[in-house]
Amino acid sequence: MQKSNFASLFVNRRNLFTLLFVVSSLNLFAQGSGNKYAGEFLAIGVGGRPLGMGGAYVSLVSDVTAGYWNPGALARMNYPQFSLMHDERFGNLVNYDYGAVAIPWGTNSSLGLSVIRLGVDDVPNTQGALIDLNNNGFFDNGDRLDYSKINFFNAADWAFIATYSKQQSEKLSYGVNLKVISRSIDYGSAWGIGFDIGALYSITPKFRVGANLMDITTTLLAWNTGRKELITPTAKVGTSYDIPFLGTGRITPAVDFDVRFENRKFASLASVGPVSFDMHAGLEYGYKDLFALRVGYNDVKQLTFGAGIKLPKLNLDYSFAKFDGNDQLGNTHRISVMFTLEDEKFKRKGLK
């Protein structure tokens, strides 16, 4: 392939996925406000186990990932935990990374910190790099690039989430998140602060209901260009139930619903005026707490699959999702690890 054709392919491919990446902040350099999809990168999800179940996890979570899924459930963990996940999308052009740490605090509370990054790195900026061979002020297919004038930048969204959770009783726990959000693309940048509140209630030890009210006060993103975006509240509610299976295993169905107030209408499963509803459904088979197989269906109409294995102090989980009807977007593979300091000296105080 000739150099010019290769460069054109590279630049066009990068620019295409950069456009997809920033679709939630169209016209960000203009004045005004935008409310729809401003916080969409926070809706992707974290952890191989929940993503293998289609994101139906708000009532099932009881580990370090509760800082994302339901802050009210973080108090259910009894040992310090660390978790990491990496996700590559669209032919490895979009990177999604997650890391979290949480510790028991006293006899009935937990503290956690989570970090999420969605980014497209080394995006070429070809403004001012085209050579007008015809000197007519118009660019056509015969024009070339001056490679020395191409600049590269990163487009990235960051979220830093601090979590406090308390176990009120054997059945009820609740918690709160403080979120700091940073967004940047080329010379534009934005900051915002938001809050989530969540709760988990065990009707029986095997039957749970949970809720996470995200961006409960509405999160304002202020750009250095003067533009302002609002991340409107989202209510995630769900339930899960453990069913014993053949004496050595269990089957756990889970269902979540997302209630949004962004007037999504046709982009949702159902809507009433500005309120939209989306569903997550998942099913997990676990054998003796050693390994698990999972299947799910998420809010963007993807069928998901997953598997996990539990080793001493270490959980390894994998999930797979396919973009139906568009092979060019590729498949999504997620791998996550969770390390538990399951040792007597790290155990929660007062735990028998």
MARNUVEX-802130 format. One record per atom (N, C-alpha, C): z, x, y. Coordinates in steps of 0.05 Angstrom, whole numbers, padded with zeros to 5 digits, always signed. Example, Ala and Ser with C-alpha at 12.3 -4.5 7.8 and 13.67 -1.06 7.14 Angstrom:
+00156+00264-00114
+00156+00246-00090
+00156+00264-00066
+00142+00257-00045
+00143+00273-00021
+00157+00258+00001
***
This chain:
+00000+00017-00024
+00000+00000+00000
+00000+00018+00025
-00016+00011+00044
-00017+00026+00068
+00008+00023+00084
+00014+00044+00101
+00039+00044+00116
+00041+00020+00134
+00019+00012+00147
+00021-00010+00166
+00026-00036+00151
+00014-00040+00127
+00019-00064+00112
+00047-00065+00101
+00057-00042+00092
+00084-00041+00082
+00104-00047+00104
+00100-00036+00128
+00118-00041+00150
+00117-00070+00158
+00093-00082+00158
+00091-00110+00165
+00106-00128+00145
+00103-00121+00119
+00118-00136+00099
+00148-00134+00102
+00157-00109+00107
+00185-00104+00110
+00197-00119+00133
+00183-00117+00156
+00193-00129+00181
+00193-00160+00178
+00171-00171+00167
+00169-00200+00165
+00190-00210+00146
+00196-00196+00124
+00215-00205+00104
+00243-00204+00116
+00249-00183+00130
+00275-00181+00143
+00279-00203+00164
+00258-00207+00180
+00260-00227+00202
+00263-00255+00190
+00250-00260+00167
+00252-00286+00155
+00281-00292+00147
+00294-00273+00134
+00321-00279+00124
+00341-00277+00147
+00335-00262+00168
+00352-00263+00191
+00351-00291+00204
+00327-00303+00204
+00325-00330+00215
+00341-00350+00198
+00340-00347+00172
+00356-00364+00155
+00386-00360+00159
+00393-00335+00164
+00421-00328+00168
+00433-00341+00193
+00417-00341+00214
+00428-00350+00240
+00420-00379+00246
+00411-00394+00225
+00403-00421+00231
+00425-00439+00242
+00450-00431+00236
+00472-00447+00246
+00479-00442+00275
+00466-00422+00287
+00471-00416+00315
+00445-00414+00330
+00428-00433+00327
+00403-00433+00341
+00408-00434+00371
+00390-00420+00386
+00392-00419+00415
+00419-00409+00424
+00431-00389+00411
+00458-00381+00418
+00459-00367+00445
+00436-00358+00455
+00437-00345+00481
+00432-00365+00504
+00430-00390+00497
+00427-00410+00518
+00454-00422+00524
+00455-00436+00547
+00479-00450+00555
+00482-00475+00539
+00506-00486+00538
+00511-00511+00524
+00529-00508+00501
+00531-00527+00484
+00548-00526+00461
+00534-00537+00437
+00541-00526+00413
+00530-00535+00388
+00553-00540+00369
+00551-00561+00353
+00573-00569+00336
+00566-00569+00306
+00540-00571+00299
+00532-00575+00272
+00528-00548+00258
+00540-00544+00235
+00537-00520+00219
+00547-00494+00231
+00563-00496+00252
+00573-00472+00265
+00591-00455+00247
+00605-00468+00229
+00623-00454+00211
+00613-00454+00182
+00587-00456+00178
+00576-00459+00151
+00582-00435+00133
+00585-00411+00144
+00590-00388+00127
+00618-00390+00114
+00636-00406+00126
+00662-00410+00114
+00662-00430+00091
+00639-00444+00087
+00638-00464+00066
+00626-00454+00040
+00619-00428+00039
+00605-00417+00015
+00624-00416-00009
+00649-00409-00004
+00668-00407-00026
+00673-00379-00035
+00696-00375-00049
+00703-00348-00058
+00714-00350-00087
+00711-00328-00102
+00722-00327-00129
+00703-00336-00150
+00700-00320-00172
+00681-00328-00193
+00690-00353-00208
+00716-00357-00211
+00725-00381-00225
+00718-00407-00210
+00726-00410-00185
+00720-00435-00171
+00690-00439-00167
+00675-00418-00161
+00646-00421-00157
+00632-00428-00182
+00642-00419-00205
+00630-00427-00231
+00635-00457-00236
+00655-00468-00223
+00661-00497-00226
+00650-00513-00203
+00631-00502-00189
+00618-00517-00167
+00635-00520-00143
+00657-00505-00140
+00674-00506-00117
+00695-00528-00119
+00698-00540-00142
+00719-00561-00146
+00745-00548-00153
+00760-00540-00132
+00783-00522-00137
+00807-00527-00119
+00805-00546-00101
+00827-00550-00081
+00853-00559-00095
+00852-00571-00118
+00876-00579-00132
+00883-00561-00156
+00865-00543-00163
+00868-00527-00186
+00879-00499-00179
+00875-00490-00155
+00882-00463-00147
+00912-00458-00148
+00920-00435-00158
+00948-00427-00157
+00951-00397-00156
+00932-00384-00143
+00932-00355-00142
+00925-00346-00114
+00918-00320-00110
+00914-00309-00084
+00891-00322-00069
+00871-00333-00083
+00849-00346-00070
+00857-00372-00056
+00882-00381-00059
+00891-00405-00045
+00890-00402-00015
+00890-00377-00005
+00887-00373+00023
+00861-00384+00034
+00841-00386+00016
+00816-00398+00024
+00815-00428+00016
+00821-00433-00010
+00816-00460-00021
+00837-00481-00012
+00862-00473-00012
+00883-00491-00004
+00909-00476+00002
+00915-00471+00027
+00939-00455+00034
+00965-00467+00023
+00965-00493+00017
+00989-00504+00005
+00995-00495-00023
+00975-00483-00037
+00979-00475-00064
+00988-00446-00067
+00988-00431-00046
+00994-00402-00048
+01023-00398-00057
+01041-00417-00051
+01069-00414-00060
+01072-00417-00090
+01051-00425-00104
+01053-00428-00133
+01051-00401-00148
+01043-00380-00134
+01041-00354-00147
+01068-00340-00148
+01073-00324-00169
+01100-00312-00172
+01099-00282-00173
+01076-00270-00170
+01073-00241-00169
+01053-00233-00148
+01055-00210-00136
+01034-00201-00117
+01007-00200-00130
+00986-00207-00115
+00959-00207-00126
+00940-00196-00105
+00918-00184-00116
+00896-00174-00100
+00870-00186-00112
+00851-00192-00095
+00825-00203-00105
+00802-00192-00089
+00780-00187-00102
+00755-00178-00089
+00731-00193-00101
+00711-00199-00085
+00687-00211-00094
+00663-00201-00078
+00640-00197-00092
+00615-00190-00079
+00593-00209-00088
+00577-00217-00069
+00556-00236-00074
+00531-00228-00058
+00508-00224-00072
+00483-00217-00058
+00464-00241-00061
+00451-00247-00038
+00433-00270-00037
+00406-00263-00026
+00386-00280-00033
+00359-00277-00022
+00348-00249-00026
+00347-00241-00051
+00335-00215-00057
+00352-00192-00046
+00378-00195-00047
+00397-00174-00038
+00396-00169-00008
+00384-00187+00008
+00383-00183+00037
+00408-00193+00051
+00421-00213+00040
+00446-00224+00051
+00469-00216+00034
+00489-00204+00045
+00513-00195+00030
+00537-00212+00039
+00551-00222+00019
+00575-00238+00023
+00598-00225+00008
+00619-00217+00023
+00641-00202+00011
+00667-00215+00019
+00686-00213+00000
+00712-00226+00003
+00734-00208-00008
+00756-00206+00005
+00779-00192-00004
+00805-00206+00005
+00825-00205-00012
+00850-00219-00005
+00874-00206-00019
+00897-00209-00006
+00922-00199-00018
+00943-00220-00011
+00962-00225-00030
+00984-00244-00026
+01008-00234-00040
+01032-00241-00029
+01057-00233-00041
+01077-00257-00040
+01094-00259-00061
+01116-00279-00059
+01135-00270-00037
+01147-00290-00024
+01165-00284-00002
+01190-00301-00006
+01212-00288-00014
+01236-00302-00020
+01234-00318-00045
+01249-00340-00047
+01250-00355-00071
+01229-00377-00073
+01217-00385-00050
+01199-00408-00051
+01175-00406-00032
+01169-00383-00021
+01147-00380-00002
+01129-00358-00010
+01105-00357+00002
+01085-00336-00002
+01071-00330+00024
+01062-00305+00027
+01046-00296+00050
+01020-00284+00039
+00998-00289+00054
+00973-00278+00045
+00955-00271+00068
+00935-00253+00063
+00915-00245+00082
+00888-00244+00068
+00868-00258+00079
+00841-00258+00067
+00821-00250+00088
+00800-00236+00079
+00778-00227+00097
+00752-00235+00084
+00734-00247+00100
+00708-00255+00091
+00687-00244+00109
+00665-00233+00098
+00642-00223+00114
+00616-00233+00102
+00599-00245+00119
+00572-00252+00112
+00554-00237+00130
+00536-00221+00120
+00520-00204+00138
+00492-00198+00127
+00474-00194+00146
+00448-00182+00141
+00448-00156+00156
+00445-00134+00142
+00447-00107+00154
+00420-00095+00158
+00419-00077+00178
+00395-00061+00184
+00371-00079+00189
+00374-00099+00207
+00353-00117+00214
+00336-00103+00236
+00309-00100+00231
+00292-00087+00252
+00287-00105+00276
+00291-00094+00299
+00284-00108+00324
+00258-00095+00335
+00237-00110+00333
+00210-00100+00340
+00202-00107+00368
+00220-00118+00384
+00214-00124+00412
+00206-00098+00426
+00183-00098+00438
+00175-00074+00452
+00162-00053+00434
+00160-00058+00408
+00149-00038+00390
+00120-00043+00382
+00109-00066+00389
+00081-00072+00383
+00062-00057+00402
+00040-00047+00392
+00020-00034+00408
-00004-00052+00411
-00010-00059+00436
-00032-00077+00442
-00057-00061+00443
-00072-00060+00421
-00096-00043+00419
-00118-00053+00438
-00119-00079+00442
-00141-00090+00459
-00134-00091+00488
-00109-00084+00495
-00101-00083+00523
-00107-00110+00538
-00103-00132+00523
-00108-00158+00536
-00083-00175+00539
-00060-00163+00532
-00035-00178+00535
-00029-00197+00512
-00047-00197+00492
-00042-00215+00469
-00041-00197+00444
-00024-00205+00425
-00022-00190+00400
-00035-00205+00377
-00050-00190+00361
-00063-00202+00338
-00058-00185+00313
-00072-00192+00291
-00067-00177+00266
-00077-00149+00267
-00093-00142+00286
-00103-00115+00288
-00084-00096+00302
-00063-00107+00315
-00044-00090+00329
-00025-00076+00310
-00013-00054+00319
+00004-00038+00302
+00032-00036+00315
+00050-00024+00299
+00077-00020+00308
+00081+00009+00316
+00096+00013+00337
+00105+00040+00344
+00133+00043+00332
+00135+00058+00309
+00160+00059+00294
+00182+00072+00310
+00176+00089+00329
+00196+00102+00344
+00211+00083+00363
+00199+00059+00367
+00211+00040+00386
+00226+00017+00371
+00227+00019+00344
+00241-00002+00329
+00271+00005+00328
+00287-00014+00336
+00316-00011+00335
+00327-00029+00312
+00350-00021+00301
+00362-00036+00279
+00389-00046+00287
+00396-00070+00278
+00422-00081+00284
+00432-00097+00260
+00458-00104+00260
+00470-00120+00239
+00477-00148+00250
+00472-00168+00234
+00480-00195+00241
+00502-00202+00221
+00526-00209+00231
+00549-00212+00213
+00568-00233+00224
+00580-00248+00205
+00602-00267+00210
+00626-00256+00195
+00649-00256+00209
+00674-00247+00198
+00695-00269+00200
+00713-00271+00180
+00736-00289+00182
+00760-00274+00172
+00782-00275+00187
+00807-00263+00180
+00827-00286+00178
+00839-00290+00154
+00856-00313+00149
+00884-00304+00140
+00904-00312+00157
+00932-00307+00150
+00944-00333+00140
+00958-00331+00117
+00968-00355+00104
+00998-00355+00100
+01011-00377+00105
+01040-00381+00098
+01041-00406+00082
+01056-00405+00059
+01058-00428+00041
+01087-00430+00031
+01096-00455+00027
+01123-00459+00018
+01123-00480-00005
+01140-00475-00025
+01144-00494-00047
+01167-00512-00040
+01162-00537-00032
+01182-00555-00024
+01199-00565-00047
+01185-00570-00069
+01198-00580-00094
+01182-00571-00117
+01190-00579-00141
+01174-00572-00165
+01146-00585-00164
+01144-00607-00150
+01119-00621-00149
+01102-00616-00124
+01115-00610-00101
+01101-00609-00076
+01103-00581-00063
+01080-00571-00054
+01079-00546-00038
+01059-00551-00015
+01063-00537+00007
+01046-00540+00030
+01043-00513+00044
+01023-00511+00061
+01019-00486+00075
+01000-00488+00099
+00997-00466+00114
+00981-00466+00138
+00966-00440+00139
+00942-00441+00150
+00925-00418+00155
+00921-00414+00185
+00922-00389+00194
+00913-00381+00220
+00887-00364+00216
+00865-00374+00228
+00839-00361+00224
+00829-00349+00250
+00820-00324+00248
+00806-00311+00270
+00778-00306+00261
+00758-00316+00276
+00730-00315+00269
+00715-00298+00289
+00698-00280+00279
+00681-00263+00296
+00652-00266+00286
+00634-00269+00305
+00605-00271+00299
+00590-00252+00317
+00569-00240+00306
+00553-00222+00323
+00525-00222+00312
+00506-00220+00331
+00478-00216+00325
+00465-00201+00348
+00456-00176+00342
+00445-00159+00363
+00465-00155+00385
+00459-00163+00410
+00477-00158+00432
+00495-00183+00437
+00493-00204+00421
+00510-00227+00425
+00534-00227+00406
+00557-00235+00416
+00581-00236+00399
+00599-00259+00408
+00615-00269+00389
+00632-00292+00394
+00659-00288+00379
+00680-00301+00390
+00706-00301+00378
+00717-00330+00378
+00733-00336+00358
+00746-00362+00357
+00772-00361+00340
+00789-00380+00345
+00814-00382+00330
+00817-00411+00320
+00824-00414+00294
+00827-00440+00282
+00851-00442+00263
+00857-00467+00254
+00880-00471+00237
+00872-00490+00214
+00883-00485+00191
+00880-00503+00168
+00908-00510+00158
+00911-00534+00148
+00936-00542+00134
+00929-00553+00107
+00945-00547+00087
+00939-00557+00060
+00964-00564+00045
+00960-00580+00024
+00983-00588+00007
+00973-00592-00022
+00991-00587-00040
+00985-00591-00069
+01008-00606-00081
+01002-00628-00096
+01022-00644-00108
+01016-00648-00138
+01036-00641-00154
+01033-00644-00183
+01045-00671-00192
+01028-00690-00198
+01037-00716-00208
+01051-00712-00234
+01040-00696-00252
+01052-00686-00276
+01044-00656-00278
+01056-00641-00296
+01048-00613-00298
+01019-00609-00303
+01005-00629-00314
+00977-00626-00321
+00958-00641-00302
+00969-00657-00285
+00953-00674-00267
+00961-00668-00238
+00941-00658-00222
+00946-00649-00195
+00927-00662-00175
+00936-00665-00151
+00919-00673-00128
+00924-00653-00105
+00903-00647-00090
+00906-00628-00068
+00889-00636-00045
+00896-00625-00022
+00881-00630+00003
+00883-00606+00021
+00860-00600+00034
+00859-00579+00054
+00845-00589+00078
+00859-00591+00101
+00847-00600+00126
+00839-00575+00142
+00814-00568+00141
+00804-00543+00154
+00797-00548+00183
+00803-00527+00199
+00797-00529+00228
+00809-00554+00240
+00834-00559+00234
+00847-00584+00240
+00847-00591+00270
+00848-00570+00287
+00849-00575+00316
+00821-00571+00328
+00801-00567+00312
+00773-00560+00321
+00774-00531+00331
+00756-00515+00320
+00755-00486+00326
+00733-00481+00346
+00740-00469+00369
+00721-00462+00390
+00712-00433+00386
+00685-00430+00385
+00673-00403+00385
+00660-00398+00413
+00671-00378+00426
+00661-00372+00453
+00644-00347+00452
+00618-00349+00459
+00599-00327+00459
+00600-00312+00486
+00594-00286+00484
+00594-00271+00509
+00570-00278+00527
+00552-00295+00517
+00529-00305+00532
+00536-00329+00549
+00560-00340+00544
+00568-00364+00558
+00566-00389+00540
+00553-00386+00518
+00550-00409+00500
+00576-00414+00485
+00581-00439+00479
+00605-00447+00464
+00597-00465+00440
+00609-00459+00417
+00604-00475+00393
+00631-00485+00383
+00630-00508+00370
+00654-00520+00359
+00651-00523+00329
+00671-00514+00314
+00672-00519+00285
+00690-00544+00282
+00678-00566+00275
+00693-00591+00273
+00710-00592+00247
+00730-00609+00246
+00748-00610+00223
+00733-00619+00197
+00741-00608+00175
+00732-00616+00149
+00756-00621+00131
+00756-00644+00117
+00777-00651+00099
+00767-00647+00070
+00780-00630+00055
+00774-00625+00027
+00796-00638+00010
+00789-00657-00006
+00809-00670-00024
+00799-00669-00052
+00817-00666-00071
+00808-00664-00099
+00831-00668-00119
+00822-00670-00144
+00841-00674-00166
+00831-00659-00191
+00850-00652-00208
+00843-00639-00233
+00864-00646-00254
+00855-00644-00280
+00872-00652-00302
+00867-00634-00326
+00889-00624-00338
+00887-00608-00362
+00889-00625-00387
+00869-00623-00405
+00869-00638-00430
+00871-00618-00453
+00892-00620-00469
+00894-00602-00493
+00870-00606-00511
+00860-00584-00523
+00836-00585-00540
+00840-00569-00565
+00840-00581-00588
+00842-00569-00614
+00867-00551-00617
+00887-00557-00602
+00913-00543-00605
+00914-00515-00593
+00892-00502-00590
+00892-00474-00579
+00879-00471-00552
+00867-00492-00542
+00853-00490-00517
+00858-00514-00499
+00843-00516-00478
+00845-00538-00460
+00818-00542-00446
+00813-00567-00438
+00790-00574-00422
+00800-00585-00395
+00791-00574-00373
+00800-00583-00347
+00777-00593-00330
+00774-00619-00326
+00755-00629-00307
+00767-00629-00279
+00750-00625-00259
+00760-00625-00231
+00738-00637-00213
+00747-00651-00193
+00728-00664-00174
+00740-00660-00146
+00723-00651-00127
+00731-00649-00099
+00711-00664-00082
+00720-00673-00059
+00703-00686-00039
+00707-00672-00012
+00685-00666+00002
+00686-00656+00029
+00679-00678+00048
+00697-00683+00067
+00692-00703+00088
+00688-00688+00114
+00665-00690+00126
+00658-00676+00150
+00652-00696+00173
+00653-00686+00197
+00650-00703+00221
+00628-00691+00239
+00606-00682+00227
+00585-00668+00242
+00559-00684+00244
+00560-00710+00235
+00536-00726+00236
+00513-00714+00220
+00519-00706+00195
+00499-00692+00178
+00479-00712+00166
+00487-00736+00160
+00470-00757+00150
+00454-00748+00126
+00427-00742+00130
+00410-00737+00107
+00416-00711+00093
+00432-00693+00105
+00439-00668+00092
+00464-00671+00075
+00473-00695+00070
+00498-00699+00055
+00492-00719+00032
+00512-00722+00014
+00510-00740-00008
+00510-00769+00002
+00528-00775+00022
+00530-00801+00034
+00542-00798+00062
+00537-00818+00078
+00547-00816+00106
+00552-00844+00117
+00571-00846+00135
+00577-00870+00150
+00580-00862+00179
+00559-00868+00195
+00559-00859+00222
+00560-00828+00223
+00578-00816+00239
+00579-00787+00241
+00594-00774+00218
+00606-00790+00200
+00622-00779+00178
+00605-00777+00153
+00606-00753+00141
+00590-00748+00117
+00608-00740+00094
+00598-00745+00069
+00613-00740+00045
+00597-00723+00025
+00609-00703+00014
+00596-00686-00006
+00615-00683-00029
+00604-00678-00053
+00620-00676-00077
+00617-00649-00091
+00639-00639-00102
+00639-00616-00120
+00651-00626-00147
+00638-00618-00169
+00649-00626-00195
+00648-00602-00213
+00669-00599-00230
+00670-00576-00247
+00684-00582-00273
+00678-00566-00294
+00691-00569-00320
+00696-00541-00331
+00720-00537-00340
+00728-00511-00351
+00740-00514-00379
+00731-00497-00397
+00743-00495-00424
+00758-00469-00425
+00783-00469-00431
+00799-00445-00433
+00811-00442-00461
+00810-00418-00472
+00820-00413-00499
+00844-00394-00497
+00868-00404-00504
+00893-00389-00505
+00897-00371-00481
+00888-00380-00458
+00891-00365-00433
+00880-00337-00435
+00859-00334-00452
+00846-00308-00456
+00818-00307-00444
+00802-00328-00448
+00776-00329-00436
+00769-00358-00430
+00749-00362-00413
+00742-00389-00404
+00711-00391-00400
+00701-00415-00404
+00673-00421-00398
+00672-00444-00378
+00653-00443-00359
+00654-00463-00337
+00626-00473-00331
+00625-00497-00320
+00600-00509-00310
+00608-00526-00286
+00589-00529-00267
+00596-00545-00244
+00571-00553-00229
+00575-00570-00209
+00554-00580-00191
+00566-00580-00163
+00552-00567-00144
+00564-00564-00118
+00551-00581-00096
+00561-00578-00072
+00552-00595-00050
+00524-00590-00040
+00511-00568-00048
+00483-00563-00041
+00465-00568-00064
+00475-00585-00083
+00459-00594-00106
+00450-00572-00124
+00468-00553-00129
+00463-00531-00147
+00480-00535-00173
+00467-00530-00195
+00482-00529-00221
+00492-00501-00224
+00518-00498-00229
+00530-00472-00231
+00542-00467-00259
+00543-00442-00267
+00555-00434-00292
+00574-00410-00288
+00593-00407-00306
+00611-00384-00302
+00626-00378-00328
+00639-00355-00327
+00655-00347-00350
+00677-00328-00339
+00699-00326-00353
+00720-00309-00344
+00736-00298-00368
+00748-00275-00364
+00764-00263-00385
+00790-00253-00372
+00812-00256-00385
+00838-00248-00375
+00848-00224-00391
+00851-00201-00378
+00862-00178-00390
+00891-00174-00379
+00906-00156-00391
+00933-00150-00379
+00931-00143-00350
+00943-00160-00333
+00944-00157-00304
+00917-00158-00289
+00896-00165-00304
+00869-00165-00291
+00853-00189-00301
+00842-00203-00281
+00823-00225-00287
+00795-00217-00278
+00775-00221-00295
+00747-00216-00288
+00732-00243-00290
+00718-00250-00269
+00704-00276-00269
+00676-00273-00258
+00658-00288-00270
+00629-00287-00262
+00619-00316-00258
+00602-00320-00239
+00589-00345-00235
+00560-00341-00228
+00544-00361-00234
+00515-00360-00230
+00506-00387-00218
+00487-00385-00198
+00475-00408-00186
+00446-00402-00180
+00429-00423-00183
+00401-00420-00178
+00392-00439-00156
+00374-00428-00139
+00362-00445-00118
+00338-00460-00131
+00342-00485-00138
+00321-00500-00152
+00296-00503-00135
+00273-00500-00148
+00248-00506-00135
+00238-00485-00116
+00252-00462-00114
+00243-00441-00096
+00250-00414-00108
+00232-00403-00124
+00238-00378-00138
+00240-00355-00118
+00228-00357-00094
+00229-00335-00075
+00257-00331-00064
+00274-00351-00065
+00302-00347-00056
+00319-00333-00076
+00310-00332-00101
+00324-00317-00121
+00349-00332-00131
+00363-00319-00150
+00388-00330-00161
+00412-00317-00148
+00435-00329-00150
+00459-00319-00139
+00479-00312-00161
+00487-00287-00162
+00507-00277-00181
+00532-00269-00166
+00555-00279-00175
+00580-00272-00162
+00599-00260-00183
+00611-00238-00176
+00630-00225-00194
+00656-00221-00177
+00678-00229-00189
+00704-00226-00175
+00724-00214-00194
+00742-00199-00183
+00765-00188-00198
+00791-00195-00184
+00811-00200-00201
+00837-00206-00190
+00858-00190-00205
+00874-00175-00190
+00894-00158-00202
+00922-00169-00195
+00939-00173-00216
+00965-00184-00213
+00986-00163-00220
+01004-00158-00202
+01026-00139-00207
+01048-00153-00223
+01041-00159-00248
+01058-00175-00266
+01079-00157-00279
+01099-00150-00263
+01120-00132-00271
+01147-00144-00262
+01167-00138-00277
+01194-00150-00270
+01203-00143-00242
+01197-00119-00233
+01207-00111-00206
+01192-00124-00184
+01168-00136-00190
+01152-00149-00169
+01155-00179-00170
+01169-00190-00190
+01171-00219-00194
+01185-00232-00171
+01178-00257-00166
+01191-00272-00144
+01221-00274-00148
+01235-00271-00126
+01265-00272-00128
+01274-00299-00138
+01293-00299-00156
+01304-00324-00167
+01288-00336-00189
+01265-00324-00196
+01249-00335-00218
+01260-00326-00244
+01264-00344-00263
+01275-00338-00289
+01254-00329-00308
***
